[in-house]
Amino acid sequence: MIPEKSQYKSLTEWRRAHPDKYAKARREGWLDEICQTFGWKLPVKLSKKVCMTEAKKHTKRSYWQGPSRRYAVKHGFYEECIGHMDPIYKPFDCTLAECINDAKNYTSLNEWQKKSRKYWGVSRRKGWNSECRKYFNTSGSAWTKEQCIEDASKHYTSTQWKKRSSYAYGRAKRCGWLDECCKHLIYGHW
């Protein structure tokens, strides 16, 4: 059964070309002798120790592939093998006080979301946005009623005011000042 000369470079190559002969050699226990004859590497017998050794060669879970990983998963010690590796995803976490402290650096929820995604994300996930909003730095940024009336006086129609100064228009609308701000306008506010 054991040939003297082989055209194959490895046991795997021979196994793929002649699966029936490989199966018989494996059943009969001839694989060691065949590998020695042709100078092929013997297949490694997988065990927990072998899997741990293979896993230690890698720093990330995705780098560890192949039969040793599958064996570890199948036999229930995969988590033990990857204990030294970096976690796939480590979510950022913080306290409400830390979120509030970070929110103090911004003037609006939109700005906070764009410039500090980590803290905004935690706040959103934990339902703290309404609490954190109270601490936005609005000094000098929020329009007063007088400022909105003055800004509106620079325009002829409410549509023109809305287009040219949307923040002032929006502030007046949110605060219920539109009627007062639009008194002088040609078409007023409907």
Phi, psi and omega per residue, in radians:
M1 nan -0.621 -3.084
I2 -1.458 2.026 3.140
P3 -1.276 2.715 -3.130
E4 -1.442 -0.572 -3.089
K5 -2.250 2.499 -3.123
S6 -2.209 2.485 3.065
Q7 -1.574 -0.051 -3.076
Y8 -1.713 2.542 -3.087
K9 -1.572 -0.316 -3.114
S10 -2.621 2.878 3.109
L11 -1.089 -0.690 -3.137
T12 -1.084 -0.757 3.116
E13 -1.065 -0.776 3.115
W14 -1.120 -0.721 3.138
R15 -1.075 -0.717 3.137
R16 -1.187 -0.630 -3.117
A17 -1.334 -0.614 -3.086
H18 -2.366 1.284 -3.093
P19 -1.084 -0.576 -3.141
D20 -1.180 -0.750 3.121
K21 -1.177 -0.686 3.112
Y22 -1.076 -0.796 -3.124
A23 -1.047 -0.745 3.130
K24 -1.150 -0.755 3.135
A25 -1.096 -0.646 3.126
R26 -1.201 -0.760 3.119
R27 -1.067 -0.724 -3.065
E28 -1.449 -0.162 3.124
G29 1.404 0.500 -3.092
W30 -1.663 -0.071 -3.031
L31 -1.031 -0.718 3.132
D32 -1.030 -0.819 -3.111
E33 -1.135 -0.730 3.125
I34 -1.098 -0.780 -3.130
C35 -1.116 -0.695 3.115
Q36 -1.149 -0.723 -3.120
T37 -1.044 -0.757 -3.052
F38 -1.751 -0.027 3.124
G39 1.281 0.488 3.109
W40 -1.513 2.746 3.061
K41 -1.303 2.398 3.071
L42 -1.301 2.504 3.080
P43 -1.163 2.424 -3.110
V44 -1.358 2.311 3.063
K45 -1.408 2.061 -3.064
L46 -1.321 2.471 3.078
S47 -2.659 3.054 3.125
K48 -1.070 -0.719 -3.122
K49 -1.095 -0.778 3.128
V50 -1.104 -0.748 3.135
C51 -1.105 -0.737 3.125
M52 -1.090 -0.730 3.132
T53 -1.113 -0.780 3.120
E54 -1.111 -0.745 -3.110
A55 -1.139 -0.619 -3.114
K56 -1.133 -0.304 3.119
K57 -1.309 -0.186 -3.028
H58 -2.101 2.631 3.127
T59 -1.832 -0.298 3.129
K60 -2.213 2.581 -3.114
R61 -1.033 -0.690 -3.073
S62 -1.192 -0.376 3.137
Y63 -1.351 -0.447 -3.101
W64 -1.516 1.850 -3.115
Q65 -2.201 3.004 3.005
G66 1.782 -2.982 -3.014
P67 -1.123 -0.598 -3.115
S68 -1.132 -0.656 3.101
R69 -1.163 -0.802 3.129
R70 -1.063 -0.694 3.128
Y71 -1.091 -0.763 3.138
A72 -1.102 -0.716 3.118
V73 -1.128 -0.826 -3.092
K74 -1.083 -0.650 -3.065
H75 -1.705 0.112 2.951
G76 1.426 0.325 3.086
F77 -2.137 0.420 3.113
Y78 -1.044 -0.837 -3.119
E79 -1.037 -0.650 3.108
E80 -1.158 -0.669 -3.137
C81 -1.181 -0.598 -3.068
I82 -1.671 0.151 -3.107
G83 -0.953 -0.583 -3.106
H84 -1.479 -0.190 -3.051
M85 -1.429 2.779 3.079
D86 -1.163 2.452 3.096
P87 -1.187 2.648 -3.124
I88 -1.122 -0.820 -3.081
Y89 -2.513 2.154 3.095
K90 -2.047 1.808 -3.073
P91 -1.169 2.488 3.101
F92 -1.280 2.407 3.124
D93 -2.425 2.593 3.110
C94 -2.723 3.071 -3.127
T95 -1.637 2.948 3.089
L96 -1.076 -0.697 -3.136
A97 -1.075 -0.693 3.115
E98 -1.169 -0.680 3.096
C99 -1.121 -0.769 3.131
I100 -1.084 -0.782 3.133
N101 -1.043 -0.692 3.117
D102 -1.249 -0.673 -3.118
A103 -1.100 -0.466 -3.134
K104 -1.098 -0.309 -3.131
N105 -1.471 -0.049 -3.043
Y106 -2.193 2.795 -3.094
T107 -1.756 -0.297 -3.113
S108 -2.626 2.854 3.102
L109 -1.097 -0.689 3.136
N110 -1.089 -0.797 3.125
E111 -1.130 -0.733 3.132
W112 -1.069 -0.764 3.136
Q113 -1.060 -0.741 -3.089
K114 -1.293 -0.654 -2.988
K115 -1.744 -0.272 -3.133
S116 -2.466 1.179 -3.031
R117 -1.064 -0.593 -3.098
K118 -1.084 -0.955 -3.090
Y119 -1.203 -0.697 3.101
W120 -1.061 -0.742 -3.137
G121 -1.088 -0.754 3.111
V122 -1.126 -0.764 3.139
S123 -1.050 -0.758 3.133
R124 -1.152 -0.791 -3.104
R125 -1.094 -0.641 -3.086
K126 -1.671 0.030 3.083
G127 1.324 0.528 -3.101
W128 -1.747 0.010 -3.054
N129 -0.990 -0.741 -3.124
S130 -1.136 -0.612 3.101
E131 -1.234 -0.758 -3.110
C132 -1.195 -0.526 3.135
R133 -1.013 -0.558 -3.102
K134 -1.100 -0.344 -3.031
Y135 -1.841 0.158 3.099
F136 -1.089 2.549 -3.138
N137 -1.436 1.629 -3.082
T138 -1.804 0.151 -3.131
S139 -1.093 2.089 3.109
G140 1.421 -0.153 -3.089
S141 -1.737 -0.488 -3.118
A142 -1.471 2.354 -3.129
W143 -1.331 2.421 3.056
T144 -1.533 2.962 3.132
K145 -1.074 -0.749 -3.126
E146 -1.113 -0.721 3.127
Q147 -1.119 -0.690 3.128
C148 -1.147 -0.724 3.126
I149 -1.123 -0.750 3.122
E150 -1.096 -0.745 3.141
D151 -1.164 -0.679 -3.140
A152 -1.147 -0.533 -3.102
S153 -1.176 -0.250 3.133
K154 -1.430 -0.086 -3.047
H155 -2.132 2.798 -3.095
Y156 -1.686 -0.546 -3.135
T157 -2.299 2.787 3.127
S158 -1.167 -0.581 3.115
T159 -1.131 -0.758 3.111
Q160 -1.102 -0.752 3.129
W161 -1.092 -0.758 -3.136
K162 -1.078 -0.708 -3.117
K163 -1.247 -0.738 -3.015
R164 -1.507 -0.440 -3.098
S165 -2.476 1.167 -3.004
S166 -1.109 -0.570 -3.114
Y167 -1.193 -0.793 3.141
A168 -1.121 -0.743 3.117
Y169 -1.070 -0.807 3.138
G170 -1.088 -0.705 3.128
R171 -1.107 -0.776 3.124
A172 -1.100 -0.702 3.134
K173 -1.156 -0.790 3.135
R174 -1.103 -0.617 -3.077
C175 -1.594 -0.047 3.094
G176 1.393 0.454 -3.106
W177 -1.768 0.057 -3.031
L178 -0.990 -0.764 -3.111
D179 -1.055 -0.750 3.141
E180 -1.219 -0.682 -3.117
C181 -1.231 -0.493 -3.035
C182 -1.741 0.158 -3.122
K183 -0.957 -0.785 -3.037
H184 -1.405 -0.238 -3.049
L185 -1.185 2.614 -3.075
I186 -1.003 -0.876 -3.098
Y187 -1.708 -0.134 3.140
G188 1.165 -2.741 -3.125
H189 -2.151 2.283 -3.126
W190 -1.617 nan nan
